[in-house]
Amino acid sequence: METYNTQLGDVILKEYGRNIQKLVDHIITLDDREKRTRYAFAMIDLMKQISPVPKDYPEYQQKLWDDLYIISDFRLDVDSPYPMPQKELLGKKPKAMEYNTGEVRFKHYGKGVELMIEKAIQLTDAEERDAAIISIGKIMKSFYSTWNKEVVDDIVILENMRQLSKGKLDMDIQLIRDNGLFDVSASARVEGRNFPNNRAQGNQGRNMNNRNQNNRNQNQNRNNKGGRNNFNPNKNRRKD
């Protein structure tokens, strides 16, 4: 008489199939503990070949043994490298995560920016606080542009920072604009009380670049007048 799968018992872990289930059920019936252990290790090697879990999974080996115990309905008594998991924990739902219900004033900045502002307020050193304002301003400007898909003026970012810090974090808006302190792509790093000096250094650098450009232009003009462009190949030719 033919037997159908619908007439057989349930497969506990369907990813391993009914044949694995039958083999494990057979191992349970063996009286010799050493033999059961040897067969259990052979089952682990077989389960490795059909396991859906990636091989680089950190606890891959332990998971295979846990699966073997689960397939045996926790009746397998062998000497394994891992203890049998607790049956009571199987299928137990994890504790629900408690979400922060606190109101975020500006959702496009998120709670993280508010926490950074709270840390910056606690800074006592003026240079460290100014550096924190610059870093937070860059992050806020980046988030604002991503959220609203538009270019935002630095005064908007600074005003939002003032509101979130209740007026405890502030900086000269003209200084921010002149030095591009809130620009994410700004390569020049300007910190703390050295802002005016750095701004002067920046102007000095631009003047130096202009002078260098003028010198290059003058050299180019001299080359055009008496250089290779007016070279006459017949000028110094020897007359025979």
C-alpha positions in Angstrom: 0.0 0.0 0.0 1.4 3.4 -1.0 2.0 6.0 1.6 1.5 9.7 0.9 3.2 12.6 2.6 -0.2 13.9 3.7 -0.5 10.7 5.8 2.9 11.2 7.5 3.8 13.4 10.4 4.7 17.1 10.0 8.3 18.0 9.0 9.5 20.3 11.8 12.0 22.3 9.8 10.9 22.2 6.2 14.1 23.7 4.8 15.9 20.4 5.5 13.2 18.2 4.1 11.5 14.9 5.2 14.5 12.7 4.6 16.6 14.5 7.2 13.6 14.3 9.5 13.5 10.5 9.1 17.2 10.1 9.6 17.1 12.1 12.8 14.1 10.1 14.1 16.2 7.0 13.4 19.2 8.3 15.3 17.0 8.9 18.4 16.1 5.3 18.5 19.7 4.1 18.8 20.7 2.7 22.2 24.4 3.3 22.0 25.2 6.9 22.9 28.6 6.9 21.2 27.0 5.7 18.0 24.2 8.3 18.3 26.9 11.0 18.6 28.9 9.7 15.6 25.7 9.7 13.5 24.8 13.2 14.8 28.1 14.6 13.5 27.4 12.9 10.2 24.0 14.6 10.1 25.6 18.0 10.7 27.9 17.4 7.6 24.8 16.5 5.6 22.9 19.5 6.8 25.7 21.8 5.8 25.2 20.8 2.2 21.5 21.8 2.2 21.5 24.6 4.8 20.0 27.8 3.5 22.2 29.8 6.0 25.3 31.5 4.5 28.5 29.8 5.4 30.1 33.0 6.7 27.4 33.4 9.3 29.2 34.0 12.6 27.3 31.3 14.6 26.7 29.0 11.6 28.0 25.8 13.3 26.0 26.4 16.4 22.8 27.0 14.4 23.2 23.7 12.7 23.3 21.9 16.0 20.3 23.9 17.3 18.4 22.9 14.1 19.3 19.3 14.7 18.0 19.4 18.3 14.8 21.1 17.0 14.3 18.5 14.3 14.6 15.8 17.0 12.0 17.6 19.1 14.7 18.1 21.8 14.9 14.3 22.3 18.4 13.8 20.9 20.9 12.9 23.6 24.4 13.1 22.2 27.8 14.6 23.1 27.7 17.8 21.0 30.0 20.9 21.1 27.0 23.1 21.9 24.4 22.7 24.6 20.8 21.9 23.7 18.8 25.1 23.4 15.8 25.6 25.7 12.6 24.5 24.2 10.7 27.2 26.0 12.6 29.8 24.0 11.5 28.4 20.7 9.0 30.6 19.0 9.1 33.1 21.9 8.5 36.6 20.6 11.1 39.3 21.5 10.2 42.1 23.7 8.6 45.0 21.8 11.0 47.9 21.2 10.2 51.0 23.0 10.2 53.9 20.6 11.1 57.5 21.6 7.8 59.4 21.7 9.5 62.7 22.3 8.5 65.4 19.8 11.1 66.4 17.2 10.9 70.1 16.4 12.4 69.8 12.9 11.8 66.4 11.4 14.2 66.9 8.5 17.0 67.3 11.0 16.0 64.4 13.2 16.7 63.7 16.9 20.4 63.2 16.3 21.0 66.8 15.5 19.1 67.9 18.6 21.4 65.6 20.7 24.5 67.1 19.1 23.2 70.6 19.9 22.7 69.6 23.5 26.3 68.4 23.6 27.6 71.6 22.0 25.8 73.7 24.5 27.8 72.0 27.3 31.1 73.0 25.8 32.9 75.7 27.8 35.8 76.4 25.4 34.9 79.0 22.9 37.0 77.5 20.0 35.5 74.1 20.6 32.0 75.5 20.7 32.5 77.4 17.4 34.0 74.3 15.8 30.9 72.4 17.0 28.6 75.0 15.5 30.3 74.7 12.1 30.1 70.9 12.1 26.4 70.9 13.1 25.7 73.7 10.6 27.1 71.6 7.8 25.1 68.6 8.8 21.9 70.6 9.1 22.4 72.2 5.7 23.0 68.8 4.1 19.8 67.4 5.7 17.8 70.4 4.8 18.8 70.3 1.2 18.2 66.5 1.0 14.7 66.9 2.5 13.5 70.0 0.7 15.4 69.5 -2.6 16.4 73.1 -2.7 19.3 75.4 -1.8 19.0 76.9 1.6 20.5 80.2 2.9 22.9 80.0 5.8 20.7 82.4 7.8 17.9 79.7 7.8 20.3 77.1 9.2 21.7 79.5 11.8 18.2 80.6 12.9 17.1 76.9 13.3 20.2 76.2 15.3 19.3 79.2 17.6 15.8 77.9 18.1 16.9 74.3 18.9 19.6 75.6 21.3 17.3 78.2 22.8 19.7 81.0 21.8 22.7 79.4 23.3 24.5 78.6 20.1 25.1 81.6 17.8 27.7 83.0 15.3 28.1 86.0 13.1 26.1 85.2 9.9 28.4 87.4 7.8 31.4 85.5 9.0 29.7 82.2 8.0 28.8 83.5 4.6 32.2 85.0 3.8 34.1 81.8 4.7 31.5 79.3 3.5 31.5 77.7 7.0 28.3 75.8 6.5 29.2 74.6 3.0 29.6 70.8 3.0 32.0 70.9 0.1 34.2 73.7 1.6 37.8 72.5 1.6 39.2 75.3 3.9 38.9 74.5 7.6 38.4 77.5 9.8 38.0 77.1 13.5 37.1 79.0 16.6 38.4 82.5 17.4 40.8 82.5 14.5 38.0 83.3 12.0 38.9 86.9 11.4 42.6 86.0 10.9 41.8 83.2 8.6 39.5 85.4 6.6 42.4 87.9 6.2 44.7 85.1 5.3 42.1 84.0 2.7 42.0 87.5 1.2 45.8 87.6 1.2 45.9 84.2 -0.6 43.5 85.4 -3.2 45.6 88.6 -3.8 48.7 86.4 -4.1 46.9 84.3 -6.7 46.0 87.4 -8.7 49.6 88.6 -8.7 50.8 85.2 -9.8 48.3 85.3 -12.7 49.4 88.8 -13.7 53.0 87.6 -13.8 52.1 84.6 -15.9 50.3 86.9 -18.3 53.3 89.3 -18.6 55.6 86.4 -19.3 53.3 85.1 -21.9 53.2 88.5 -23.6 57.0 88.7 -23.7 57.2 85.2 -25.2 54.7 86.2 -27.9 56.9 89.3 -28.7 60.3 87.8 -28.8 59.9 84.1 -28.3 59.3 81.1 -30.4 56.2 82.5 -32.0 58.3 85.1 -34.0 61.3 82.9 -34.6 62.7 83.4 -38.1 64.6 80.4 -39.4 66.4 82.5 -42.0 67.7 85.1 -39.6 71.0 83.5 -38.6 71.5 81.5 -41.7 75.1 81.6 -43.0 75.4 83.3 -46.3 77.5 81.4 -48.8 
